[in-house]
Amino acid sequence: MDRTRRPILWTTVAAAVVLAAVGLYLFQPWRLFTSNRVDEAAPVTTDRRQGATAPLATGSFVTHEHETSGSVEVQPLTDGKANLRLTELRTSDGPALHVWLSDQPVEQGGGGNLDDGDHIDLGELKGNEGNQNYTIPAGTELDRFSTVTIWCERFSVSFGAAELRQST
C-alpha cells in the first residue's frame, strides 16, 4: 500500500468508528428486541363516604411511530391529586420515552403535533409493557389536557397516544 494513502485510510476508519458509536448511542437499535414489563397495582381510589369513585377520564391508545395498544384512565386520589393509569400497555422499547399529558388532539396518522402546545411530563415510561401509574400534579386542570402520549424526547415523536374522554 502506498504510504500517502495510509493516513487517508486511518482517518476514514476513525471517522467510521466515531459515526458508528454516535449512531448506536442515539438510536439504540438493540431496544427493538428488548422489553421491560411493569405490573403495578392500581392505587386505592375510594372515598370512605361514597365507596369506589368513577374515573375522571378514559381512553385507548392508537399507534403513531411504533405499534402501541392499551388503555388509560385518570383516577381521582384522596389528596387532591389524580393518578394516570396505563393498563395492558404494549409498545416498543426506545430511548428517552416519557409519559405526557398534552393539550393537542390525537391525530390518527401521526403524533408529531403533540409537542406544539402545552404539555405536562409525568416522568419516564417505567416499562414498555404492563400496568403502571403516574401521579398527576395537584392543581392540574385536567379539562385542558385531552391527550396522553408515549413521547420519545430524543426524536420528538409520539410512539402512541390516547384521547381522554371525560366521564359524565
DSSP file (Angstrom, degrees, kcal/mol; ACC not computed):
  #  RESIDUE AA STRUCTURE BP1 BP2  ACC     N-H-->O    O-->H-N    N-H-->O    O-->H-N    TCO  KAPPA ALPHA  PHI   PSI    X-CA   Y-CA   Z-CA
    1    1 A M              0   0    0      0, 0.0     2,-0.1     0, 0.0     5,-0.1   0.000 360.0 360.0 360.0 140.0    0.0    0.0    0.0
    2    2 A D    >>  -     0   0    0      1,-0.1     3,-1.3     2,-0.0     4,-0.8  -0.429 360.0-132.7 -67.4 135.7    1.2    3.5   -0.9
    3    3 A R  T 34 S+     0   0    0      1,-0.3     3,-0.2     2,-0.2    -1,-0.1   0.739 104.7  60.7 -64.3 -24.1    2.4    5.5    2.2
    4    4 A T  T 34 S+     0   0    0      1,-0.2     4,-0.4     2,-0.1    -1,-0.3   0.712 103.6  50.4 -76.6 -19.2    0.4    8.5    1.0
    5    5 A R  T <> S+     0   0    0     -3,-1.3     4,-2.2     1,-0.1    -1,-0.2   0.660  90.8  78.4 -92.2 -17.2   -2.8    6.6    1.2
    6    6 A R  H  X S+     0   0    0     -4,-0.8     4,-2.7     1,-0.2     5,-0.3   0.921  91.9  49.7 -60.1 -47.6   -2.3    5.2    4.8
    7    7 A P  H  > S+     0   0    0      0, 0.0     4,-2.3     0, 0.0    -1,-0.2   0.884 111.4  50.5 -60.8 -35.4   -3.3    8.5    6.6
    8    8 A I  H  > S+     0   0    0     -4,-0.4     4,-2.4     2,-0.2    -2,-0.2   0.918 111.0  48.7 -66.3 -42.7   -6.5    8.7    4.5
    9    9 A L  H  X S+     0   0    0     -4,-2.2     4,-2.6     2,-0.2     5,-0.2   0.933 113.3  46.2 -62.2 -47.1   -7.4    5.1    5.3
   10   10 A W  H  X S+     0   0    0     -4,-2.7     4,-2.6     1,-0.2    -2,-0.2   0.884 112.9  50.2 -65.6 -38.2   -6.8    5.6    9.1
   11   11 A T  H  X S+     0   0    0     -4,-2.3     4,-2.4    -5,-0.3    -1,-0.2   0.914 112.1  47.9 -64.8 -42.3   -8.8    8.9    9.1
   12   12 A T  H  X S+     0   0    0     -4,-2.4     4,-2.3     2,-0.2    -2,-0.2   0.920 112.9  47.8 -64.5 -44.4  -11.6    7.1    7.2
   13   13 A V  H  X S+     0   0    0     -4,-2.6     4,-2.2     2,-0.2    -2,-0.2   0.922 112.6  49.1 -63.0 -44.5  -11.6    4.2    9.7
   14   14 A A  H  X S+     0   0    0     -4,-2.6     4,-2.3     1,-0.2    -2,-0.2   0.910 111.7  48.9 -62.5 -42.7  -11.5    6.5   12.7
   15   15 A A  H  X S+     0   0    0     -4,-2.4     4,-2.6     1,-0.2    -1,-0.2   0.902 110.6  50.9 -64.1 -40.5  -14.4    8.6   11.3
   16   16 A A  H  X S+     0   0    0     -4,-2.3     4,-2.4     2,-0.2    -2,-0.2   0.897 110.1  49.5 -64.5 -40.2  -16.5    5.4   10.6
   17   17 A V  H  X S+     0   0    0     -4,-2.2     4,-2.4     2,-0.2    -2,-0.2   0.920 112.4  47.6 -64.4 -43.9  -15.9    4.2   14.2
   18   18 A V  H  X S+     0   0    0     -4,-2.3     4,-2.5     2,-0.2     5,-0.2   0.930 113.0  48.2 -63.7 -45.7  -17.0    7.6   15.7
   19   19 A L  H  X S+     0   0    0     -4,-2.6     4,-2.6     1,-0.2    -2,-0.2   0.901 111.7  50.1 -61.7 -41.0  -20.1    7.7   13.5
   20   20 A A  H  X S+     0   0    0     -4,-2.4     4,-2.5     2,-0.2    -1,-0.2   0.913 111.3  48.8 -63.4 -42.5  -21.0    4.1   14.4
   21   21 A A  H  X S+     0   0    0     -4,-2.4     4,-2.2     2,-0.2    -2,-0.2   0.922 113.4  46.1 -64.1 -44.5  -20.6    4.9   18.1
   22   22 A V  H  X S+     0   0    0     -4,-2.5     4,-2.7     2,-0.2     5,-0.2   0.918 113.1  50.5 -64.3 -43.2  -22.7    8.0   17.9
   23   23 A G  H  X S+     0   0    0     -4,-2.6     4,-2.7    -5,-0.2     5,-0.4   0.907 110.6  48.7 -61.1 -43.1  -25.4    6.2   15.8
   24   24 A L  H  X S+     0   0    0     -4,-2.5     4,-1.9     1,-0.2    -1,-0.2   0.904 112.6  48.9 -64.0 -40.8  -25.5    3.4   18.4
   25   25 A Y  H  < S+     0   0    0     -4,-2.2    -2,-0.2    -5,-0.2    -1,-0.2   0.933 117.5  40.1 -63.5 -46.4  -25.9    5.9   21.2
   26   26 A L  H  < S+     0   0    0     -4,-2.7    -2,-0.2     1,-0.2    -3,-0.2   0.935 127.1  29.5 -70.7 -47.0  -28.6    7.9   19.5
   27   27 A F  H  < S-     0   0    0     -4,-2.7    -3,-0.2    -5,-0.2    -2,-0.2   0.741  77.7-160.8 -91.1 -24.4  -30.7    5.1   18.0
   28   28 A Q    ><  -     0   0    0     -4,-1.9     3,-2.1    -5,-0.4     4,-0.2   0.914  10.8-172.9  41.4  62.1  -30.0    2.2   20.5
   29   29 A P  G >  S+     0   0    0      0, 0.0     3,-1.7     0, 0.0     4,-0.2   0.718  72.5  71.6 -62.3 -22.2  -31.2   -0.4   17.9
   30   30 A W  G >  S+     0   0    0      1,-0.3     3,-1.7     2,-0.2     4,-0.2   0.738  82.1  74.1 -64.6 -20.4  -31.0   -3.3   20.4
   31   31 A R  G X  S+     0   0    0     -3,-2.1     3,-0.7     1,-0.3    62,-0.6   0.670  79.9  71.9 -68.9 -14.3  -34.1   -1.8   22.1
   32   32 A L  G <  S+     0   0    0     -3,-1.7    -1,-0.3     1,-0.2    -2,-0.2   0.737 105.0  39.8 -66.3 -20.8  -36.1   -3.1   19.1
   33   33 A F  G <  S+     0   0    0     -3,-1.7     2,-0.3    -4,-0.2    -1,-0.2   0.300 106.0  78.1-112.4   6.8  -35.5   -6.5   20.6
   34   34 A T    <   -     0   0    0     -3,-0.7    59,-0.5    -4,-0.2     2,-0.3  -0.792  52.2-172.6-115.0 158.7  -35.9   -5.8   24.3
   35   35 A S        -     0   0    0     -2,-0.3     2,-0.4    57,-0.1    57,-0.1  -0.990  12.9-154.6-146.7 154.8  -38.9   -5.3   26.5
   36   36 A N        -     0   0    0     -2,-0.3    93,-1.6     2,-0.0    92,-0.7  -0.950  14.6-156.8-132.1 109.6  -39.5   -4.2   30.1
   37   37 A R  E     -a  129   0A   0     -2,-0.4     2,-0.4    91,-0.2    93,-0.2  -0.743  10.3-176.1 -93.6 132.1  -42.7   -5.4   31.8
   38   38 A V  E     -a  130   0A   0     91,-2.5    93,-1.9    -2,-0.4     2,-0.4  -0.995   7.6-176.3-126.3 130.4  -44.1   -3.4   34.8
   39   39 A D  E     +a  131   0A   0     -2,-0.4     2,-0.3    91,-0.2    93,-0.2  -0.754  12.7 173.7-129.4  86.4  -47.1   -4.6   36.7
   40   40 A E        -     0   0    0     91,-3.0     2,-0.1    -2,-0.4    -2,-0.1  -0.672  33.6-114.0 -90.2 145.8  -48.0   -2.0   39.4
   41   41 A A        -     0   0    0     -2,-0.3    -1,-0.1     1,-0.1    92,-0.1  -0.471  37.0-102.1 -72.9 149.0  -51.2   -2.3   41.4
   42   42 A A        -     0   0    0     -2,-0.1    -1,-0.1     1,-0.1     3,-0.1  -0.474  41.6-110.2 -68.6 142.4  -53.8    0.3   41.0
   43   43 A P        -     0   0    0      0, 0.0     2,-0.5     0, 0.0    -1,-0.1  -0.334  37.6 -93.8 -70.3 158.1  -53.9    2.9   43.7
   44   44 A V        +     0   0    0      1,-0.1    34,-0.3     2,-0.0     8,-0.0  -0.619  44.8 176.2 -73.6 122.2  -56.8    3.0   46.1
   45   45 A T        +     0   0    0     -2,-0.5     8,-1.2    32,-0.1     2,-0.3  -0.211  31.7 125.2-122.7  41.4  -59.3    5.5   44.8
   46   46 A T  E     -F   52   0B   0      6,-0.2     2,-0.5     3,-0.0     6,-0.2  -0.772  49.7-146.5-104.5 148.7  -62.2    5.1   47.2
   47   47 A D  E >>  -F   51   0B   0      4,-2.3     4,-2.8    -2,-0.3     3,-0.7  -0.958  17.8-137.4-107.2 125.9  -63.8    7.8   49.3
   48   48 A R  T 34 S+     0   0    0     -2,-0.5    -1,-0.1     1,-0.3     4,-0.1   0.803 103.0  47.0 -56.2 -30.7  -65.0    6.4   52.6
   49   49 A R  T 34 S+     0   0    0      1,-0.1    -1,-0.3     2,-0.1    -3,-0.0   0.806 125.1  26.5 -81.4 -29.1  -68.3    8.2   52.4
   50   50 A Q  T <4 S-     0   0    0     -3,-0.7    -2,-0.2     1,-0.3     2,-0.2   0.532  95.3-133.7-115.2  -7.9  -69.1    7.3   48.8
   51   51 A G  E  <  +F   47   0B   0     -4,-2.8    -4,-2.3     2,-0.0    -1,-0.3  -0.569  69.0   7.5  84.2-154.9  -67.4    4.0   48.1
   52   52 A A  E    S-F   46   0B   0     -6,-0.2     2,-0.3    -2,-0.2    -6,-0.2  -0.332  75.8-135.9 -64.7 140.2  -65.5    3.4   44.9
   53   53 A T        -     0   0    0     -8,-1.2    -8,-0.1    23,-0.1    -1,-0.1  -0.732  14.9-118.4 -99.3 148.0  -65.0    6.5   42.7
   54   54 A A        -     0   0    0     -2,-0.3   113,-0.0     1,-0.1    -1,-0.0  -0.472  38.1 -95.2 -78.9 152.5  -65.5    6.6   39.0
   55   55 A P        -     0   0    0      0, 0.0    20,-0.2     0, 0.0     3,-0.1  -0.344  22.5-138.1 -64.6 150.8  -62.6    7.5   36.7
   56   56 A L  S    S-     0   0    0     18,-3.0   111,-2.9     1,-0.3     2,-0.3   0.809  82.2  -4.1 -78.0 -31.9  -62.4   11.2   35.6
   57   57 A A  E     -BC  74 166A   0     17,-1.0    17,-2.8   109,-0.3     2,-0.3  -0.985  63.2-165.6-159.0 153.9  -61.5   10.3   32.1
   58   58 A T  E     +BC  73 165A   0    107,-1.8   107,-3.3    -2,-0.3     2,-0.3  -0.929  12.6 159.9-139.4 163.3  -60.7    7.2   29.9
   59   59 A G  E     -B   72   0A   0     13,-1.8    13,-2.7    -2,-0.3     2,-0.4  -0.980  28.8-123.6-171.5 170.4  -59.1    6.4   26.6
   60   60 A S  E     -B   71   0A   0    103,-0.3   103,-0.6    -2,-0.3    11,-0.2  -0.979  33.0-110.5-128.5 141.6  -57.5    3.9   24.3
   61   61 A F  E     -G  162   0C   0      9,-2.4     2,-0.3    -2,-0.4     9,-0.3  -0.388  24.6-162.3 -72.0 144.3  -54.1    4.1   22.6
   62   62 A V  E     -G  161   0C   0     99,-2.7    99,-1.8     7,-0.1     2,-0.2  -0.915  29.2-103.3-117.9 152.8  -53.7    4.5   18.9
   63   63 A T  E     +G  160   0C   0     -2,-0.3    97,-0.2    97,-0.2     4,-0.2  -0.524  44.1 158.3 -79.2 138.2  -50.4    3.8   17.1
   64   64 A H  S    S-     0   0    0     95,-2.2    95,-0.2     2,-0.9    96,-0.2   0.366  76.8 -10.6-117.1 -99.5  -48.2    6.6   15.8
   65   65 A E  S    S+     0   0    0     93,-2.3     2,-0.3     1,-0.1    94,-0.2   0.782 136.1  26.7 -78.4 -26.8  -44.5    5.8   15.2
   66   66 A H  S    S-     0   0    0     93,-1.3    -2,-0.9    92,-0.2    -1,-0.1  -0.983 100.4 -86.9-135.8 147.1  -44.5    2.4   16.8
   67   67 A E        +     0   0    0     -2,-0.3     2,-0.4    -4,-0.2    25,-0.3  -0.312  57.3 174.9 -52.9 121.7  -47.2   -0.2   17.3
   68   68 A T        +     0   0    0     23,-0.2     2,-0.3    91,-0.1    23,-0.2  -0.999   8.8 163.0-138.1 135.3  -48.9    0.9   20.6
   69   69 A S  E     + D   0  90A   0     21,-2.2    21,-2.2    -2,-0.4     2,-0.2  -0.951  23.8  84.8-145.8 166.4  -52.0   -0.5   22.4
   70   70 A G  E     -     0   0A   0     -9,-0.3    -9,-2.4    -2,-0.3     2,-0.3  -0.761  60.5 -88.7 131.0-177.4  -53.6   -0.4   25.8
   71   71 A S  E     -BD  60  87A   0     16,-2.5    16,-2.9    -2,-0.2     2,-0.3  -0.894  22.9-147.9-131.3 161.7  -55.9    1.9   27.7
   72   72 A V  E     -BD  59  86A   0    -13,-2.7   -13,-1.8    -2,-0.3     2,-0.3  -0.926  10.4-175.3-127.7 152.5  -55.6    4.9   30.0
   73   73 A E  E     -BD  58  85A   0     12,-1.6    12,-3.0    -2,-0.3     2,-0.6  -0.978  19.0-144.2-147.9 132.6  -57.7    6.0   33.0
   74   74 A V  E     -BD  57  84A   0    -17,-2.8   -18,-3.0    -2,-0.3   -17,-1.0  -0.899  26.1-168.7 -98.0 119.0  -57.4    9.2   35.1
   75   75 A Q  E     - D   0  83A   0      8,-3.3     8,-3.1    -2,-0.6     2,-0.2  -0.898  19.1-124.5-112.5 133.8  -58.3    8.3   38.6
   76   76 A P  E     - D   0  82A   0      0, 0.0     2,-0.3     0, 0.0     6,-0.2  -0.520  24.5-153.7 -73.7 143.2  -59.0   10.7   41.5
   77   77 A L    >   -     0   0    0      4,-2.3     3,-1.0    -2,-0.2   -32,-0.1  -0.763  24.4-114.4-111.5 164.0  -56.9   10.4   44.6
   78   78 A T  T 3  S+     0   0    0    -34,-0.3   -33,-0.1    -2,-0.3     4,-0.1   0.686 107.3  62.4 -73.8 -18.1  -57.9   11.4   48.1
   79   79 A D  T 3  S-     0   0    0      2,-0.0    -1,-0.2     1,-0.0     3,-0.1   0.167 121.5 -93.9 -96.6  19.7  -55.2   14.1   48.4
   80   80 A G  S <  S+     0   0    0     -3,-1.0    59,-0.5     1,-0.4    -2,-0.1   0.340  96.7 106.3  87.3  -7.6  -56.4   16.4   45.6
   81   81 A K        -     0   0    0     57,-0.2    -4,-2.3    58,-0.1    -1,-0.4  -0.355  60.2-137.6 -90.9 178.7  -54.1   14.8   43.1
   82   82 A A  E     -DE  76 136A   0     54,-1.4    54,-3.3    -6,-0.2     2,-0.4  -0.933   6.5-134.9-134.7 160.9  -55.0   12.4   40.3
   83   83 A N  E     -DE  75 135A   0     -8,-3.1    -8,-3.3    -2,-0.3     2,-0.6  -0.957   5.3-148.2-119.1 133.7  -53.4    9.2   39.0
   84   84 A L  E     -DE  74 134A   0     50,-3.5    50,-2.1    -2,-0.4     2,-0.5  -0.911  20.3-164.0 -98.3 121.0  -52.9    8.3   35.4
   85   85 A R  E     -DE  73 133A   0    -12,-3.0   -12,-1.6    -2,-0.6     2,-0.5  -0.927   9.1-160.3-111.3 123.5  -53.2    4.5   35.0
   86   86 A L  E     -DE  72 132A   0     46,-3.0    46,-2.1    -2,-0.5     2,-0.4  -0.901  15.4-165.4 -98.2 126.8  -51.9    2.7   31.9
   87   87 A T  E     -D   71   0A   0    -16,-2.9   -16,-2.5    -2,-0.5    44,-0.2  -0.951  63.9  -8.5-121.4 133.4  -53.4   -0.7   31.6
   88   88 A E  E    S-     0   0A   0     -2,-0.4    43,-0.2   -18,-0.2    -1,-0.2   0.843  84.2-177.2  52.8  38.8  -52.3   -3.5   29.3
   89   89 A L  E     + E   0 130A   0     41,-2.6    41,-2.0    -3,-0.2     2,-0.3  -0.431  10.6 176.6 -66.6 137.8  -49.8   -1.2   27.6
   90   90 A R  E     +DE  69 129A   0    -21,-2.2   -21,-2.2    39,-0.2     2,-0.3  -0.930  18.5 131.0-142.6 119.0  -47.8   -2.6   24.7
   91   91 A T        -     0   0    0     37,-1.9   -23,-0.2    -2,-0.3     2,-0.1  -0.922  57.6 -76.1-151.7 176.0  -45.4   -0.5   22.7
   92   92 A S        -     0   0    0    -25,-0.3     2,-0.2    -2,-0.3   -60,-0.1  -0.454  44.9-115.0 -74.7 150.9  -41.8   -0.7   21.5
   93   93 A D        +     0   0    0    -62,-0.6   -59,-0.1   -59,-0.5    -1,-0.1  -0.577  49.6 158.9 -76.5 151.6  -38.9    0.0   23.9
   94   94 A G    >   -     0   0    0     -2,-0.2     3,-0.6     3,-0.0     2,-0.2  -0.985  41.3 -76.4-166.1 170.4  -37.0    3.1   23.0
   95   95 A P  T 3  S-     0   0    0      0, 0.0    59,-0.5     0, 0.0    60,-0.2  -0.556 103.5  -1.0 -80.0 140.3  -34.6    5.7   24.2
   96   96 A A  T 3  S+     0   0    0     -2,-0.2    57,-2.6     1,-0.2     2,-0.4   0.864  80.0 175.7  55.8  46.4  -35.9    8.6   26.3
   97   97 A L  E <   +H  152   0C   0     -3,-0.6    28,-2.3    55,-0.2     2,-0.3  -0.695   2.2 177.1 -85.3 134.0  -39.6    7.6   26.5
   98   98 A H  E     -HI 151 124C   0     53,-2.7    53,-2.7    -2,-0.4     2,-0.6  -0.894  30.9-121.2-130.8 160.7  -41.8    9.7   28.7
   99   99 A V  E     -HI 150 123C   0     24,-2.6    23,-3.1    -2,-0.3    24,-0.5  -0.927  38.2-176.4-103.7 122.7  -45.5    9.9   29.5
  100  100 A W  E     -HI 149 121C   0     49,-2.5    49,-2.2    -2,-0.6     2,-0.5  -0.891  28.1-146.3-119.8 148.0  -47.0   13.2   28.7
  101  101 A L  E     -HI 148 120C   0     19,-2.3    19,-2.6    -2,-0.3     2,-0.3  -0.957  32.6-172.2 -99.5 132.4  -50.4   14.9   29.0
  102  102 A S  E     -HI 147 119C   0     45,-2.6    45,-1.8    -2,-0.5    44,-0.8  -0.926  33.6-145.2-128.7 151.2  -50.9   17.2   26.0
  103  103 A D  S    S+     0   0    0     15,-2.1    16,-0.1    -2,-0.3    12,-0.1   0.376  74.8  98.7 -92.7   4.7  -53.5   19.8   25.1
  104  104 A Q  S    S-     0   0    0     10,-0.3    -2,-0.2    14,-0.3    10,-0.1  -0.638  80.1-107.3 -91.6 149.4  -53.2   18.8   21.4
  105  105 A P        -     0   0    0      0, 0.0     2,-0.4     0, 0.0     8,-0.1  -0.368  35.1-104.3 -72.9 155.0  -55.7   16.5   19.7
  106  106 A V        -     0   0    0     40,-0.2     2,-0.5    -2,-0.1     5,-0.1  -0.654  31.2-154.7 -77.9 128.2  -54.8   12.9   18.7
  107  107 A E        -     0   0    0      3,-0.5     3,-0.4    -2,-0.4    54,-0.1  -0.912   9.5-144.1-103.6 132.7  -54.2   12.5   15.0
  108  108 A Q  S    S+     0   0    0     -2,-0.5    -1,-0.1     1,-0.2     3,-0.1   0.867  95.8  46.2 -64.5 -38.6  -54.7    9.0   13.7
  109  109 A G  S    S-     0   0    0      1,-0.2     2,-0.3    -3,-0.1    -1,-0.2   0.673 126.2 -14.1 -83.1 -17.3  -51.9    9.1   11.1
  110  110 A G        -     0   0    0     -3,-0.4    -3,-0.5     1,-0.0    -1,-0.2  -0.979  45.5-136.7-175.3 165.7  -49.1   10.6   13.3
  111  111 A G    >   +     0   0    0     -2,-0.3     3,-1.3    47,-0.3     4,-0.1   0.027  60.4 119.6-127.1  28.2  -48.4   12.3   16.5
  112  112 A G  T 3  S+     0   0    0      1,-0.2     3,-0.5     2,-0.1    -1,-0.1   0.661  72.1  61.9 -68.3 -14.9  -45.9   15.0   15.6
  113  113 A N  T >  S+     0   0    0      1,-0.2     3,-2.3    -3,-0.1     4,-0.4   0.577  74.6  92.3 -85.6 -10.0  -48.2   17.7   16.8
  114  114 A L  T <  S+     0   0    0     -3,-1.3   -10,-0.3     1,-0.3   -11,-0.2   0.615  86.6  48.5 -70.7 -11.7  -48.4   16.7   20.4
  115  115 A D  T 3  S+     0   0    0     -3,-0.5    -1,-0.3    -4,-0.1    -2,-0.1   0.306  87.8  90.1-103.0   8.1  -45.5   18.9   21.5
  116  116 A D  S <  S+     0   0    0     -3,-2.3    -2,-0.2     2,-0.1    -1,-0.1   0.870  94.7  22.1 -72.6 -37.4  -46.9   22.0   19.7
  117  117 A G  S    S-     0   0    0     -4,-0.4     2,-0.2     1,-0.3   -13,-0.0   0.154 112.9 -37.3-103.9-140.7  -49.0   23.3   22.6
  118  118 A D        +     0   0    0      2,-0.0   -15,-2.1    -2,-0.0     2,-0.3  -0.611  58.3 172.6 -86.5 147.9  -48.8   22.8   26.4
  119  119 A H  E     -I  102   0C   0     -2,-0.2     2,-0.5   -17,-0.2   -17,-0.2  -0.985  25.5-140.8-149.4 158.7  -47.8   19.5   27.9
  120  120 A I  E     -I  101   0C   0    -19,-2.6   -19,-2.3    -2,-0.3     2,-0.7  -0.991  17.2-141.2-121.9 124.2  -47.0   18.1   31.3
  121  121 A D  E     -I  100   0C   0     -2,-0.5   -21,-0.2   -21,-0.2     3,-0.1  -0.767  14.5-173.4 -85.9 115.6  -44.3   15.5   31.6
  122  122 A L  E     -     0   0C   0    -23,-3.1    13,-0.2    -2,-0.7     2,-0.2   0.467  52.6 -90.4 -88.9  -2.6  -45.4   12.8   34.1
  123  123 A G  E     -I   99   0C   0    -24,-0.5   -24,-2.6    11,-0.1    -1,-0.3  -0.588  61.1 -31.5 123.7 176.4  -42.0   11.1   34.0
  124  124 A E  E     -I   98   0C   0    -26,-0.2     2,-0.3    -2,-0.2   -26,-0.3  -0.379  69.3 -99.7 -67.1 144.5  -40.1    8.4   32.2
  125  125 A L        -     0   0    0    -28,-2.3   -28,-0.2    26,-0.2     3,-0.1  -0.520  30.3-150.9 -64.2 125.9  -42.0    5.4   30.9
  126  126 A K  S    S-     0   0    0     -2,-0.3     2,-0.3     1,-0.3    -1,-0.2   0.832  71.0 -12.6 -73.6 -32.9  -41.5    2.7   33.5
  127  127 A G        -     0   0    0    -89,-0.1    -1,-0.3     3,-0.1   -90,-0.2  -0.970  55.7-126.2-164.2 153.6  -41.8   -0.2   31.1
  128  128 A N  S    S+     0   0    0    -92,-0.7   -37,-1.9    -2,-0.3     2,-0.3   0.475  96.3  42.2 -88.3   0.7  -43.0   -0.7   27.6
  129  129 A E  E    S+aE  37  90A   0    -93,-1.6   -91,-2.5   -39,-0.2     2,-0.3  -0.991  94.3  22.6-139.6 149.4  -45.4   -3.4   28.6
  130  130 A G  E    S-aE  38  89A   0    -41,-2.0   -41,-2.6    -2,-0.3     2,-0.4  -0.687  87.8 -36.9 111.6-155.2  -47.9   -3.9   31.5
  131  131 A N  E     +a   39   0A   0    -93,-1.9   -91,-3.0    -2,-0.3     2,-0.3  -0.961  58.5 164.2-121.7 129.0  -49.8   -1.8   34.0
  132  132 A Q  E     - E   0  86A   0    -46,-2.1   -46,-3.0    -2,-0.4     2,-0.3  -0.980  25.2-137.2-150.3 159.0  -48.4    1.4   35.5
  133  133 A N  E     - E   0  85A   0     -2,-0.3     2,-0.4   -48,-0.2   -48,-0.2  -0.901  10.8-173.0-121.6 143.7  -49.3    4.5   37.5
  134  134 A Y  E     - E   0  84A   0    -50,-2.1   -50,-3.5    -2,-0.3     2,-0.4  -0.995  25.3-126.5-136.1 129.3  -48.2    8.1   37.1
  135  135 A T  E     - E   0  83A   0     -2,-0.4   -52,-0.2   -13,-0.2    -2,-0.0  -0.603  15.9-146.3 -77.9 128.8  -49.1   10.9   39.6
  136  136 A I  E     - E   0  82A   0    -54,-3.3   -54,-1.4    -2,-0.4     3,-0.1  -0.846  32.7-107.1 -91.6 126.0  -50.7   13.9   38.0
  137  137 A P    >   -     0   0    0      0, 0.0     3,-1.6     0, 0.0    -1,-0.1  -0.164  36.6 -99.5 -57.3 144.3  -49.6   17.0   40.0
  138  138 A A  T 3  S+     0   0    0      1,-0.2   -57,-0.2   -57,-0.1     3,-0.1  -0.330 109.0  32.2 -59.2 144.2  -52.2   18.7   42.2
  139  139 A G  T 3  S+     0   0    0    -59,-0.5     2,-0.3     1,-0.3    -1,-0.2   0.372  79.7 145.1  87.5  -4.1  -53.8   21.7   40.6
  140  140 A T    <   -     0   0    0     -3,-1.6     2,-1.5     1,-0.1    -1,-0.3  -0.528  52.7-131.6 -68.5 127.2  -53.5   20.3   37.1
  141  141 A E    >>  -     0   0    0     -2,-0.3     3,-2.0     1,-0.2     4,-0.6  -0.648  24.6-171.5 -80.3  92.3  -56.6   21.5   35.1
  142  142 A L  G >4 S+     0   0    0     -2,-1.5     3,-0.7     1,-0.3    -1,-0.2   0.769  78.4  64.5 -61.7 -27.9  -57.4   18.1   33.6
  143  143 A D  G 34 S+     0   0    0      1,-0.2    -1,-0.3    -3,-0.1    -2,-0.1   0.669  97.9  57.9 -71.6 -13.4  -60.1   19.5   31.2
  144  144 A R  G <4 S+     0   0    0     -3,-2.0     2,-0.7     1,-0.1    -1,-0.2   0.725  97.7  65.9 -82.0 -24.0  -57.2   21.4   29.4
  145  145 A F    <<  +     0   0    0     -3,-0.7   -42,-0.3    -4,-0.6    -1,-0.1  -0.877  53.8 167.3-109.1 110.0  -55.3   18.2   28.6
  146  146 A S        +     0   0    0    -44,-0.8    18,-3.1    -2,-0.7     2,-0.4   0.420  56.1  58.2-101.8  -0.3  -57.1   15.9   26.2
  147  147 A T  E     -HJ 102 163C   0    -45,-1.8   -45,-2.6    16,-0.2     2,-0.4  -0.981  53.3-159.1-139.3 142.3  -54.3   13.5   25.3
  148  148 A V  E     -HJ 101 162C   0     14,-2.4    14,-2.9    -2,-0.4     2,-0.4  -0.978  25.8-178.1-112.1 133.2  -51.9   11.0   26.8
  149  149 A T  E     -HJ 100 161C   0    -49,-2.2   -49,-2.5    -2,-0.4     2,-0.9  -0.980  34.9-135.4-133.4 146.8  -48.9   10.2   24.7
  150  150 A I  E     -HJ  99 160C   0     10,-2.6     9,-3.1    -2,-0.4    10,-0.7  -0.892  42.9-164.3 -91.9 104.7  -45.8    8.0   25.0
  151  151 A W  E     -HJ  98 158C   0    -53,-2.7   -53,-2.7    -2,-0.9     2,-0.9  -0.807  21.7-147.9-106.6 129.6  -43.3   10.6   23.8
  152  152 A C  E  >> -HJ  97 157C   0      5,-3.2     5,-1.3    -2,-0.4     4,-1.2  -0.837  12.3-170.9 -92.8 106.4  -39.8    9.9   22.6
  153  153 A E  T  45S+     0   0    0    -57,-2.6    -1,-0.2    -2,-0.9   -57,-0.1   0.818  79.8  61.4 -69.6 -30.0  -37.9   13.0   23.7
  154  154 A R  T  45S+     0   0    0    -59,-0.5    -1,-0.2   -58,-0.3   -58,-0.1   0.892 122.2  20.2 -64.6 -38.5  -34.7   12.0   21.7
  155  155 A F  T  45S-     0   0    0     -3,-0.3    -1,-0.2   -60,-0.2    -2,-0.2   0.347 100.7-123.6-115.0   4.7  -36.5   12.1   18.3
  156  156 A S  T  <5 +     0   0    0     -4,-1.2     2,-0.3     1,-0.2    -3,-0.2   0.923  67.0 126.6  52.6  52.4  -39.6   14.3   19.2
  157  157 A V  E   < - J   0 152C   0     -5,-1.3    -5,-3.2   -43,-0.1     2,-0.5  -0.966  60.3-122.1-136.0 154.2  -42.1   11.7   18.1
  158  158 A S  E     - J   0 151C   0     -2,-0.3   -93,-2.3    -7,-0.2   -47,-0.3  -0.840  10.6-164.3 -93.0 126.2  -45.1   10.0   19.7
  159  159 A F  E    S-     0   0C   0     -9,-3.1   -95,-2.2    -2,-0.5   -93,-1.3   0.871  76.8 -28.9 -73.1 -37.5  -45.0    6.2   19.8
  160  160 A G  E     -GJ  63 150C   0    -10,-0.7   -10,-2.6   -97,-0.2    -1,-0.4  -0.952  63.0-156.1-170.9 160.3  -48.7    6.2   20.5
  161  161 A A  E     -GJ  62 149C   0    -99,-1.8   -99,-2.7    -2,-0.3     2,-0.4  -0.976   6.0-148.1-147.1 157.5  -51.4    8.4   22.1
  162  162 A A  E     -GJ  61 148C   0    -14,-2.9   -14,-2.4    -2,-0.3     2,-0.5  -0.995  17.8-132.8-129.7 131.5  -54.8    8.1   23.7
  163  163 A E  E     - J   0 147C   0   -103,-0.6     2,-0.6    -2,-0.4  -103,-0.3  -0.708  25.7-133.3 -79.6 129.0  -57.6   10.7   23.5
  164  164 A L        -     0   0    0    -18,-3.1     2,-0.6    -2,-0.5  -105,-0.2  -0.746  15.7-160.0 -86.9 122.8  -59.0   11.3   27.0
  165  165 A R  E     -C   58   0A   0   -107,-3.3  -107,-1.8    -2,-0.6     2,-0.1  -0.918  21.4-125.5-104.0 119.7  -62.8   11.3   27.1
  166  166 A Q  E     -C   57   0A   0     -2,-0.6  -109,-0.3  -109,-0.2     2,-0.1  -0.365  23.4-120.5 -64.7 136.9  -64.2   13.0   30.2
  167  167 A S              0   0    0   -111,-2.9    -1,-0.1     1,-0.1  -111,-0.0  -0.469 360.0 360.0 -74.5 149.5  -66.6   10.9   32.3
  168  168 A T              0   0    0     -2,-0.1    -1,-0.1  -111,-0.0  -112,-0.1   0.431 360.0 360.0-104.4 360.0  -70.0   12.3   32.8
